[in-house]
């Protein structure tokens, strides 16, 4: 072989090798802290934040109040306090959705009534809808398996739960159940959407089947408590497609729901076993973030129950618009509160108000900005 040909071949091989060394995208702390002062009535661990442009909304259940903070000005700018009863009563607020500053929807936990307000705090309207047989009212919660409503045309698509005893569900029963339904905002009529539980979710045994839903640029995506896969569709009228998206930090074989009825084993499963949690979409970067928890070895019931307010280690996975896993970051316990976060134009903010964080301050919301960095493999 001629020398020129050998050089060309070597150059080709070098280029090919460099192209296969794809970089990963992971989240890293920046030490850039956002601090917001709060009053004596506001817990520094929120039941859920919602960001809209440079405004950050916070729900205070005890006062039936929405608070609005300005992220740029770093201060509280408005309180929206609602009556529970009376002509302008909205019941006990369980969840809310900021569609825009003129349309804020309030939801209860059980009653099939939706209330409409805005940033002035004025009660604008309410409507009741008929819950589909076998399902619950809309389940909207700001941080528990986050699944924001989606408004398309005259319909609002909402997450629902299934009625029935958990332990009685079989794979055949679950696979025939719907995840969401649409409420027509004009007629108040309800229709079940095409998206259903995975056909094989309980094929190996009983599992917690809570899900988180994220609506992206061109797809809707679901993440389930006990499944490494994600499920997506282009529209709510298309069938869901499964795609592998496992975390390297979770047990490959995820634990099954204990049938013993033993409280310790049940709490270990729910709070200390490998599992997936919130799935959120970053519209600024067209990425998805999937939160997950690795298994931790705890046998004391008090230690396990404390995880509800003082979580252990967790993972945040970064996925692209096609749901390819770009990278993931393992966060040690004791600094961040993974249930308190929000997406902003600057990046993903996560609360540093973990009860075990020595820098935790009871009279402040404190968030650290996480940024995505590219890493080349070693």
C-alpha positions as CSV (number, residue, x, y, z in Angstrom):
1,X,0.0,0.0,0.0
2,X,1.3,3.4,-0.9
3,X,2.3,5.8,1.9
4,X,-0.4,8.4,0.8
5,X,-3.1,5.7,1.0
6,X,-1.9,4.7,4.5
7,X,-2.1,8.3,5.7
8,X,-5.6,8.7,4.2
9,X,-6.7,5.5,5.9
10,X,-5.3,6.6,9.3
11,X,-6.9,9.9,9.0
12,X,-10.3,8.2,8.2
13,X,-9.9,6.0,11.3
14,X,-9.1,8.9,13.5
15,X,-12.1,10.8,12.3
16,X,-14.4,7.8,12.8
17,X,-13.1,7.2,16.3
18,X,-13.6,10.8,17.3
19,X,-17.2,10.7,16.0
20,X,-18.0,7.7,18.1
21,X,-16.8,9.5,21.3
22,X,-20.1,11.2,21.8
23,X,-20.3,13.6,24.7
24,X,-22.9,13.2,27.5
25,X,-25.0,16.0,28.9
26,X,-25.4,16.1,32.6
27,X,-26.7,18.5,35.2
28,X,-24.2,20.2,37.6
29,X,-24.6,22.6,40.5
30,X,-23.4,26.1,39.7
31,X,-23.3,27.5,43.3
32,X,-25.6,30.2,42.0
33,X,-28.3,30.6,44.7
34,X,-31.7,32.2,44.2
35,X,-33.0,33.4,47.6
36,X,-36.6,34.5,48.2
37,X,-37.7,35.7,51.7
38,X,-40.9,34.1,53.0
39,X,-43.2,35.0,56.0
40,X,-43.9,33.1,59.1
41,X,-46.9,31.4,57.6
42,X,-45.1,29.9,54.6
43,X,-43.3,26.6,54.9
44,X,-39.9,26.7,53.2
45,X,-40.6,23.3,51.7
46,X,-43.3,23.9,49.1
47,X,-46.1,21.7,48.0
48,X,-45.2,22.6,44.5
49,X,-43.9,25.5,42.4
50,X,-45.0,26.5,38.9
51,X,-42.9,29.0,36.9
52,X,-44.4,31.2,34.3
53,X,-41.9,33.5,32.5
54,X,-40.2,35.3,35.4
55,X,-42.9,34.6,37.9
56,X,-42.9,31.8,40.4
57,X,-46.1,30.5,41.9
58,X,-46.3,28.7,45.2
59,X,-49.3,27.1,46.8
60,X,-49.8,27.4,50.6
61,X,-52.4,24.7,51.5
62,X,-52.9,25.9,55.0
63,X,-54.1,29.3,53.9
64,X,-55.7,28.3,50.6
65,X,-53.4,30.8,49.0
66,X,-51.3,31.2,45.8
67,X,-48.2,33.3,46.2
68,X,-46.5,35.0,43.3
69,X,-42.7,35.7,43.4
70,X,-40.7,37.7,40.9
71,X,-37.6,35.7,40.1
72,X,-35.7,38.7,38.7
73,X,-36.6,41.0,41.5
74,X,-36.2,38.1,44.0
75,X,-39.3,39.1,46.0
76,X,-42.9,38.3,46.7
77,X,-45.1,40.5,44.5
78,X,-48.7,39.2,45.2
79,X,-50.8,37.0,47.3
80,X,-54.0,35.4,46.0
81,X,-56.1,34.2,48.9
82,X,-59.3,32.2,48.2
83,X,-62.4,31.5,50.3
84,X,-63.2,27.9,50.8
85,X,-66.9,28.4,51.1
86,X,-69.5,30.9,50.0
87,X,-70.4,32.5,46.6
88,X,-66.8,33.0,45.7
89,X,-65.5,29.9,47.5
90,X,-63.2,27.5,45.6
91,X,-63.1,24.7,48.2
92,X,-59.7,23.5,49.5
93,X,-57.2,24.0,46.7
94,X,-55.3,20.7,46.0
95,X,-53.6,21.7,42.7
96,X,-53.5,24.4,40.2
97,X,-52.4,25.2,36.6
98,X,-51.1,28.5,35.2
99,X,-52.2,28.4,31.6
100,X,-51.5,32.1,31.3
101,X,-51.7,35.1,33.6
102,X,-55.4,35.6,32.7
103,X,-56.3,31.9,33.1
104,X,-55.3,30.1,36.3
105,X,-57.2,26.9,37.0
106,X,-57.8,25.6,40.5
107,X,-58.6,22.0,41.4
108,X,-59.8,20.1,44.4
109,X,-58.8,16.6,45.4
110,X,-62.1,14.9,45.0
111,X,-64.8,17.2,43.7
112,X,-65.2,17.4,39.9
113,X,-65.2,21.2,39.8
114,X,-62.7,23.4,38.1
115,X,-62.4,27.1,39.2
116,X,-61.0,29.8,37.0
117,X,-59.1,32.9,38.3
118,X,-56.3,35.1,37.3
119,X,-53.4,37.1,38.8
120,X,-55.8,39.7,40.2
121,X,-57.2,36.9,42.5
122,X,-60.7,37.5,41.2
123,X,-63.0,34.5,41.0
124,X,-64.0,34.4,37.3
125,X,-65.9,31.2,36.7
126,X,-66.3,27.6,37.7
127,X,-67.7,24.5,36.0
128,X,-68.6,21.0,37.0
129,X,-68.0,18.0,34.8
130,X,-69.1,14.3,35.0
131,X,-66.3,11.9,36.0
132,X,-66.1,8.9,33.7
133,X,-67.3,5.7,35.4
134,X,-64.5,3.8,37.1
135,X,-62.2,6.9,37.4
136,X,-61.5,9.7,39.7
137,X,-61.7,13.5,39.3
138,X,-58.8,15.2,37.7
139,X,-55.6,14.6,39.7
140,X,-53.5,17.7,39.5
141,X,-50.7,18.1,42.0
142,X,-47.8,20.6,41.9
143,X,-45.0,18.1,42.8
144,X,-46.4,14.6,43.2
145,X,-45.9,12.8,39.9
146,X,-46.3,16.1,38.1
147,X,-48.8,15.9,35.2
148,X,-49.9,19.4,34.2
149,X,-53.2,19.7,32.4
150,X,-52.9,20.3,28.6
151,X,-55.3,22.7,26.8
152,X,-55.8,21.9,23.2
153,X,-58.5,23.9,21.4
154,X,-61.7,23.6,23.5
155,X,-60.5,20.7,25.6
156,X,-58.4,20.4,28.8
157,X,-56.7,17.0,29.1
158,X,-56.2,15.9,32.7
159,X,-54.6,13.0,34.5
160,X,-56.9,10.6,36.3
161,X,-56.7,7.7,38.7
162,X,-58.5,4.4,38.7
163,X,-61.1,3.5,41.3
164,X,-60.7,0.2,43.1
165,X,-58.6,-1.7,45.6
166,X,-54.9,-1.6,44.7
167,X,-54.2,-5.2,45.5
168,X,-57.0,-6.5,43.3
169,X,-55.6,-5.1,40.0
170,X,-54.3,-7.6,37.5
171,X,-52.3,-6.9,34.4
172,X,-55.4,-7.6,32.2
173,X,-57.5,-5.1,34.2
174,X,-54.8,-2.4,34.4
175,X,-53.9,-2.6,30.7
176,X,-57.5,-1.7,29.8
177,X,-57.5,1.5,31.8
178,X,-57.0,5.0,30.6
179,X,-54.4,7.5,31.9
180,X,-56.1,10.7,30.9
181,X,-59.4,12.2,29.8
182,X,-60.4,15.4,28.1
183,X,-62.9,17.9,29.5
184,X,-64.6,20.1,26.9
185,X,-64.4,23.6,28.2
186,X,-67.6,24.7,26.4
187,X,-69.9,21.7,26.8
188,X,-68.3,20.2,30.0
189,X,-68.5,16.8,28.4
190,X,-65.7,14.3,29.1
191,X,-64.1,11.8,26.8
192,X,-61.5,9.2,27.6
193,X,-58.3,9.6,25.6
194,X,-56.3,6.9,23.7
195,X,-53.5,6.7,26.2
196,X,-53.7,3.6,28.4
197,X,-51.5,1.8,30.9
198,X,-48.7,-0.4,29.4
199,X,-50.0,-3.7,28.2
200,X,-47.4,-5.6,30.3
201,X,-46.9,-3.3,33.3
202,X,-48.1,-5.9,35.9
203,X,-47.1,-9.0,33.9
204,X,-44.5,-9.9,36.5
205,X,-46.5,-9.0,39.6
206,X,-48.1,-6.0,41.4
207,X,-46.4,-2.6,41.2
208,X,-47.2,0.9,42.2
209,X,-48.6,2.3,38.9
210,X,-48.5,6.0,39.5
211,X,-47.3,8.0,36.5
212,X,-45.9,11.5,35.6
213,X,-46.9,13.1,32.3
214,X,-44.9,15.7,30.4
215,X,-46.1,17.5,27.3
216,X,-43.2,18.4,25.0
217,X,-42.8,20.2,21.7
218,X,-44.1,17.4,19.6
219,X,-45.0,14.6,21.9
220,X,-46.6,13.7,25.2
221,X,-44.5,11.4,27.4
222,X,-45.3,9.2,30.5
223,X,-42.9,7.9,33.2
224,X,-44.1,5.2,35.6
225,X,-43.0,4.5,39.1
226,X,-42.0,0.9,38.4
227,X,-40.8,0.8,34.7
228,X,-37.5,1.8,33.2
229,X,-39.2,2.6,29.9
230,X,-40.9,5.8,28.8
231,X,-44.1,5.8,26.8
232,X,-44.9,8.5,24.3
233,X,-47.2,9.5,21.4
234,X,-47.4,12.4,19.0
235,X,-51.0,13.3,20.1
236,X,-53.5,12.2,22.7
237,X,-55.4,10.3,20.1
238,X,-52.4,8.1,19.1
239,X,-51.4,4.9,20.9
240,X,-48.4,5.0,23.2
241,X,-45.0,3.7,22.1
242,X,-42.5,2.3,24.5
243,X,-38.8,3.3,24.5
244,X,-36.0,2.2,26.8
245,X,-34.7,4.9,29.2
246,X,-33.2,3.1,32.2
247,X,-31.1,4.8,34.8
248,X,-27.8,3.1,35.5
249,X,-28.2,3.8,39.2
250,X,-31.4,1.9,39.7
251,X,-31.8,-1.8,40.2
252,X,-32.2,-3.5,36.8
253,X,-35.0,-5.6,38.2
254,X,-37.4,-3.2,40.0
255,X,-39.0,-4.4,43.2
256,X,-42.6,-5.6,43.3
257,X,-45.3,-4.3,45.6
258,X,-45.3,-6.5,48.7
259,X,-48.4,-8.6,49.1
260,X,-47.7,-9.5,52.8
261,X,-49.6,-6.5,54.1
262,X,-46.6,-5.7,56.3
263,X,-46.4,-2.0,56.9
264,X,-42.6,-1.9,57.1
265,X,-42.3,-3.8,53.8
266,X,-44.8,-1.5,52.1
267,X,-43.1,1.6,53.3
268,X,-39.7,0.3,52.2
269,X,-41.1,-0.4,48.7
270,X,-42.8,3.1,48.3
271,X,-40.0,5.2,49.9
272,X,-36.7,3.3,49.8
273,X,-36.8,1.1,46.7
274,X,-35.5,1.9,43.2
275,X,-38.2,3.9,41.4
276,X,-38.9,6.7,39.0
277,X,-40.7,9.9,40.0
278,X,-41.3,13.2,38.2
279,X,-40.9,13.7,34.5
280,X,-40.7,17.3,33.3
281,X,-40.2,19.1,30.0
282,X,-37.7,22.0,29.6
283,X,-39.3,24.1,26.9
284,X,-36.3,26.5,26.7
285,X,-33.9,23.7,25.8
286,X,-36.4,21.1,24.4
287,X,-35.1,18.5,26.9
288,X,-36.8,16.2,29.4
289,X,-35.7,15.7,33.0
290,X,-36.5,12.4,34.7
291,X,-36.2,12.2,38.4
292,X,-35.4,8.8,40.0
293,X,-34.4,7.3,43.4
294,X,-32.0,4.4,43.9
295,X,-32.6,1.7,46.5
296,X,-31.3,2.5,50.0
297,X,-31.0,-0.1,52.8
298,X,-33.2,1.1,55.7
299,X,-35.0,-1.2,58.2
300,X,-36.2,1.3,60.8
301,X,-39.8,2.4,60.1
302,X,-39.1,5.9,61.4
303,X,-36.1,6.4,59.2
304,X,-38.1,5.2,56.2
305,X,-41.0,7.5,56.9
306,X,-38.6,10.5,57.4
307,X,-37.6,10.1,53.7
308,X,-41.0,11.8,52.9
309,X,-39.6,15.1,54.2
310,X,-35.9,14.4,54.1
311,X,-35.3,12.4,50.9
312,X,-32.3,10.3,50.3
313,X,-30.0,10.3,47.2
314,X,-31.7,10.9,43.9
315,X,-30.9,11.0,40.2
316,X,-31.9,13.5,37.4
317,X,-31.7,12.1,33.9
318,X,-31.4,14.3,30.9
319,X,-33.2,13.2,27.7
320,X,-33.3,14.8,24.3
321,X,-36.4,15.5,22.2
322,X,-36.4,11.9,20.9
323,X,-36.1,10.6,24.5
324,X,-32.5,9.4,24.1
325,X,-30.8,9.4,27.5
326,X,-28.0,12.0,27.2
327,X,-26.7,11.6,30.7
328,X,-27.6,11.5,34.4
329,X,-26.4,12.9,37.6
330,X,-26.4,11.2,41.0
331,X,-27.0,13.6,43.9
332,X,-26.1,12.7,47.4
333,X,-28.7,13.1,50.2
334,X,-28.7,16.1,52.5
335,X,-28.5,19.1,50.3
336,X,-31.3,19.3,47.7
337,X,-35.1,18.8,48.1
338,X,-35.9,17.1,44.8
339,X,-39.7,17.6,45.0
340,X,-39.1,21.4,44.9
341,X,-37.9,22.6,41.5
342,X,-38.9,24.8,38.6
343,X,-37.7,25.3,35.0
344,X,-36.6,28.8,34.1
345,X,-34.9,30.4,31.0
346,X,-31.7,30.3,33.0
347,X,-32.0,26.5,33.6
348,X,-33.4,24.1,36.2
349,X,-33.6,25.5,39.7
350,X,-33.8,23.0,42.6
351,X,-34.4,23.7,46.3
352,X,-31.5,23.5,48.8
353,X,-33.9,23.4,51.7
354,X,-33.3,19.8,52.6
355,X,-33.9,19.5,56.4
356,X,-30.3,18.1,56.8
357,X,-28.7,20.9,54.8
358,X,-26.8,23.1,57.3
359,X,-27.4,26.1,55.0
360,X,-31.2,25.5,55.2
361,X,-33.0,28.6,56.5
362,X,-36.6,28.4,57.6
363,X,-37.5,31.9,56.5
364,X,-36.3,31.6,52.9
365,X,-36.9,29.7,49.7
366,X,-33.4,28.9,48.4
367,X,-32.7,27.3,45.1
368,X,-29.5,26.4,43.3
369,X,-29.3,26.7,39.5
370,X,-28.3,23.5,37.8
371,X,-26.7,23.8,34.4
372,X,-26.1,21.2,31.6
373,X,-22.5,20.6,30.7
374,X,-21.1,18.4,28.0
375,X,-18.7,15.6,29.0
376,X,-16.5,13.6,26.7
377,X,-16.0,10.0,27.7
378,X,-12.7,9.0,29.2
